[in-house]
Amino acid sequence: MNSSRTRQCGGPVAAGPPGGFAMLPWLLMGLGAVANLVKGETPNPWVGALGVLAFNSLYLAVVFRAFDDAKRDSAATRGALVALAAVTFCLAAGYGGDWLLFFPLLGLAVGAVLRGRLLMGVVVPLCVAAGAVAVWRDGWVAISVVYGTFLSSMVTAAVFKLSETVGELRAAREELARSVVEQERLRFSRDLHDLLGHTLSVIVVKAEAARRLGEGDMRAALTQITDIEAVGRQALTEIREAVTGYREGSLTAELARARDTLTSAGIDPLVRLSGPLLEPEAETLLGWVVRESVTNVVRHSGASRCEIALTGAAGHARLTVTDDGRGPGPSPRSPGSGLRGLSERLAAAGGTLESGPAPQGGFRVTAEVPVTVVA
């Protein structure tokens, strides 16, 4: 735990956990012993003064290191804690009275450094030994030092544990926020890739058709130009929906666009549908598959024929898009980023996506998604 660490995330800086300075006010418990030294009521005052100086120095070293995870569990910190315990017992046994209050201060240091079973394994013997020294020096009236030592140890350990837990929760919250942002960026990049890739391919295909038809059939060319305008307007709507995260694809609409796009590109489309109606989530996923697959067929395959088949069975739906061309990417076995993004989409929903050469030649994309049949 680093007390100097702060966080800034589009707002005010978050305060970090308390540092070693939070443990300094407790040193006031030793003022009684210092007062005895000043008044000359302590035998061998130079020994007592050196003892107080050694105690304070070791206490500060221990509690400040306790706020650093790496230093807290180090051998140096444990050694300083043992030395602090030795000085405490020497001062308490040598002087008694107000000097017994160094035991609760030692308990604070123990609670700041130790955790779990080790804490209890040290605190109980410490309290017993502190009680024995207190009774030996000042009688049973001083037995309350046991309670003070035990309470200071356990409360300090509990506060430190709570502070560590809060720090872990803060870190987990920040990590969750980063994960949500990353997921949203990934969603948007996938949607943008799929939307623009398909739309631009359709526009290019229809523009080429309009150019070919323009010389001999102006009416047909104008029809293609009108389609380009409609596709552009539809793309604008879909991009707005993708930005807001509310886009849901319709499989029927995607199949209609696929037929039109393939036909415009001079590719013979064949669509086969069977099985019951699908739920919206499954339709959206399969609609993305149709869009990306048909885009690849138009842009990369050089195919003359494309078949889209949808079948449904208990618990899942299967969509296959098969063409007689050469497949997407530099080779039939190296799908592009669009297919990889689709594979991630389907995997997140419990589905699968496979792509590769078809048995009879050409290229095939096969998608399966779990479904709840809509009656």
BELCOR-V960866 format. One record per residue. N is the residue number from 1. PHI is phi in degrees with one decimal (none if undefined). D_FIRST is the distance of its C-alpha to the first C-alpha in Angstrom with 2 decimals. Layout:
BEGIN
n: {N,N}
phi: {PHI,PHI}
d_first: {D_FIRST,D_FIRST}
END
This chain:
BEGIN
n: {1,2,3,4,5,6,7,8,9,10,11,12,13,14,15,16,17,18,19,20,21,22,23,24,25,26,27,28,29,30,31,32,33,34,35,36,37,38,39,40,41,42,43,44,45,46,47,48,49,50,51,52,53,54,55,56,57,58,59,60,61,62,63,64,65,66,67,68,69,70,71,72,73,74,75,76,77,78,79,80,81,82,83,84,85,86,87,88,89,90,91,92,93,94,95,96,97,98,99,100,101,102,103,104,105,106,107,108,109,110,111,112,113,114,115,116,117,118,119,120,121,122,123,124,125,126,127,128,129,130,131,132,133,134,135,136,137,138,139,140,141,142,143,144,145,146,147,148,149,150,151,152,153,154,155,156,157,158,159,160,161,162,163,164,165,166,167,168,169,170,171,172,173,174,175,176,177,178,179,180,181,182,183,184,185,186,187,188,189,190,191,192,193,194,195,196,197,198,199,200,201,202,203,204,205,206,207,208,209,210,211,212,213,214,215,216,217,218,219,220,221,222,223,224,225,226,227,228,229,230,231,232,233,234,235,236,237,238,239,240,241,242,243,244,245,246,247,248,249,250,251,252,253,254,255,256,257,258,259,260,261,262,263,264,265,266,267,268,269,270,271,272,273,274,275,276,277,278,279,280,281,282,283,284,285,286,287,288,289,290,291,292,293,294,295,296,297,298,299,300,301,302,303,304,305,306,307,308,309,310,311,312,313,314,315,316,317,318,319,320,321,322,323,324,325,326,327,328,329,330,331,332,333,334,335,336,337,338,339,340,341,342,343,344,345,346,347,348,349,350,351,352,353,354,355,356,357,358,359,360,361,362,363,364,365,366,367,368,369,370,371,372,373,374,375}
phi: {none,-108.1,-70.0,-88.5,-76.0,-130.4,-133.3,-132.0,-141.7,69.5,-165.7,-66.3,-73.1,-78.6,-72.2,-84.9,-69.2,-64.6,-106.5,-63.5,-63.0,-66.9,-93.4,-68.3,-57.3,-68.1,-64.1,-63.2,-64.3,-89.4,-64.5,-61.9,-66.0,-64.3,-61.6,-61.8,-65.2,-65.1,-79.2,75.2,-92.2,-111.4,-64.3,48.5,-59.8,-65.1,-65.0,-63.2,-63.2,-64.5,-65.0,-63.0,-62.2,-65.7,-62.1,-62.0,-64.0,-67.3,-60.9,-62.2,-61.9,-68.4,-70.8,-69.5,-71.3,-65.9,-89.4,-117.9,-56.4,-69.2,-80.4,-60.4,-94.5,-78.7,-65.0,-62.9,-66.8,-63.8,-65.5,-64.4,-67.0,-64.2,-62.7,-61.9,-63.4,-63.6,-62.7,-60.5,-66.2,-64.7,-66.5,-65.6,-71.1,-78.6,-121.4,65.1,56.7,-61.5,-70.2,-68.0,-71.0,-69.9,-64.2,-60.5,-65.6,-62.6,-61.5,-59.3,-65.1,-63.5,-64.7,-75.2,-100.5,-94.6,-138.5,63.3,-64.6,-61.4,-60.8,-65.3,-66.3,-98.6,-65.2,-61.9,-60.4,-62.7,-65.5,-63.8,-66.3,-62.9,-63.9,-64.2,-65.3,-62.8,-66.5,-63.8,-83.0,-125.7,82.9,-65.8,-64.6,-94.3,-64.9,-61.9,-63.5,-64.8,-61.9,-62.6,-67.7,-64.3,-64.3,-63.9,-66.0,-71.2,-65.7,-62.9,-61.5,-65.6,-63.8,-63.2,-63.3,-63.8,-63.5,-65.0,-64.0,-62.0,-62.2,-65.5,-65.0,-63.4,-64.0,-64.9,-65.3,-64.6,-65.7,-63.6,-62.9,-63.4,-65.1,-63.2,-62.7,-65.1,-64.0,-67.0,-62.5,-64.5,-60.2,-66.0,-64.1,-64.7,-61.2,-65.1,-61.6,-67.7,-66.8,-70.4,-59.8,-67.9,-62.8,-65.0,-63.7,-62.3,-62.3,-62.6,-61.6,-70.7,-65.3,-63.6,-64.1,-63.3,-64.6,-66.3,-82.9,-59.6,-74.2,-113.5,-142.1,-63.5,-62.5,-64.5,-64.0,-63.9,-61.6,-65.0,-64.8,-61.8,-62.6,-60.2,-61.3,-65.0,-63.2,-62.1,-64.3,-63.5,-63.8,-59.8,-62.4,-66.9,-66.8,-60.3,-66.2,-66.2,-63.7,-82.8,81.3,-111.8,-79.9,-127.2,-79.2,-106.9,-64.7,-61.7,-65.3,-66.2,-65.7,-64.8,-63.4,-62.6,-58.0,-64.5,-64.3,-63.5,-62.8,-63.0,-85.2,78.0,-109.5,-76.0,-90.3,-136.1,-116.5,-122.9,-124.1,-151.3,99.5,-77.0,-65.3,-108.3,-73.0,-57.4,-63.2,-66.2,-61.8,-62.7,-62.4,-69.3,-63.0,-63.2,-63.5,-60.0,-61.1,-67.0,-64.5,-65.6,-58.4,-66.1,-61.0,-67.7,-82.5,-121.6,-80.2,66.4,-81.7,-111.2,-147.4,-141.1,-114.9,-116.5,-126.3,-122.3,-128.4,-127.9,-140.4,-61.7,88.2,-156.3,-126.5,-124.0,-121.2,-124.3,-122.6,-121.8,-127.0,-103.7,-97.4,-103.3,90.0,-80.6,79.3,-65.3,-146.9,-60.3,-106.1,-127.4,-63.8,-82.5,-65.8,-63.4,-67.9,-64.5,-62.8,-62.4,-59.5,-67.2,-58.1,-68.5,-62.1,-63.4,-97.1,86.0,-104.5,-138.7,-139.4,-126.0,-144.1,165.5,-59.8,-79.2,-56.9,-93.6,99.5,87.4,-135.7,-137.2,-117.0,-122.1,-122.1,-127.4,-134.2,-71.9,-137.9,-110.1,-64.0,-89.3,-71.1}
d_first: {0.00,3.78,6.33,9.01,8.45,11.41,13.66,17.42,19.67,23.16,22.43,20.55,17.10,14.55,12.68,8.93,7.43,9.23,8.84,11.01,14.07,13.97,15.03,17.88,20.52,20.85,22.47,25.46,26.36,27.66,30.07,32.85,32.80,32.78,35.68,37.59,37.23,38.43,41.37,42.36,42.14,40.12,41.99,41.04,38.97,37.86,36.36,34.62,33.37,31.98,30.37,28.65,27.51,26.18,24.43,22.74,21.71,20.25,18.53,16.82,15.85,14.42,12.45,10.95,9.98,8.58,5.48,5.07,5.43,8.64,9.99,9.54,12.03,14.21,17.80,17.57,15.14,17.41,20.39,19.36,18.93,22.40,23.87,22.60,24.29,27.43,27.69,27.23,30.00,32.24,32.04,32.44,35.29,36.93,37.01,36.21,36.40,33.61,31.97,31.17,28.48,26.29,25.87,23.81,21.63,21.26,20.40,17.50,16.13,16.95,15.26,11.95,12.15,14.29,14.29,17.27,20.66,19.71,18.66,22.07,23.82,22.80,22.99,26.53,28.12,26.38,27.90,31.24,31.35,30.36,33.12,35.60,35.01,35.23,38.46,39.92,39.36,40.03,41.41,40.37,39.64,36.36,35.21,32.93,30.42,29.69,28.72,26.55,24.72,24.26,23.21,20.63,19.06,19.05,18.11,15.06,14.00,14.88,12.97,9.67,10.76,11.80,8.68,7.01,10.44,10.63,7.73,9.67,12.82,12.10,11.50,14.61,16.52,16.02,17.09,19.97,21.03,21.14,23.10,25.51,26.16,26.77,29.10,30.97,31.43,32.71,35.05,36.41,36.98,38.83,40.90,41.77,42.77,44.92,46.46,47.35,48.38,50.82,52.08,52.74,54.51,56.74,57.50,58.43,60.64,62.41,62.84,64.49,66.71,67.67,68.58,70.74,72.45,72.91,76.04,77.95,76.50,75.00,74.61,72.45,70.46,69.86,68.66,66.04,65.01,64.71,62.48,60.27,59.92,59.07,56.49,54.86,54.75,53.32,50.63,49.60,49.30,47.27,44.86,44.29,43.65,41.27,39.26,38.95,38.27,41.36,43.65,45.41,47.98,51.35,52.73,56.27,55.68,54.03,56.98,59.40,57.62,57.57,61.35,62.02,59.77,61.26,64.76,64.29,63.05,66.19,64.40,66.08,63.67,64.06,61.96,62.18,60.50,60.68,58.83,57.70,55.79,52.06,49.20,47.75,44.53,46.59,49.05,46.35,44.95,48.45,49.44,46.74,48.12,51.64,50.65,48.77,51.36,54.33,52.71,52.40,55.97,57.31,55.35,55.32,57.62,61.15,62.16,65.34,64.32,61.15,60.89,58.28,58.36,56.42,56.82,55.28,55.00,53.35,49.65,49.52,51.20,52.03,52.80,54.40,55.31,57.76,59.58,62.14,60.49,58.19,54.76,51.81,50.04,51.38,52.38,52.96,50.00,47.39,46.48,44.91,41.70,43.48,44.17,40.69,39.31,41.82,40.79,37.16,38.48,40.64,38.09,35.67,38.62,39.54,42.39,43.43,45.02,47.21,49.25,51.74,55.45,57.75,60.13,63.21,61.78,59.74,56.15,54.57,51.40,50.76,48.25,47.68,45.76,45.49,47.53,48.67,52.30,53.38,56.65}
END
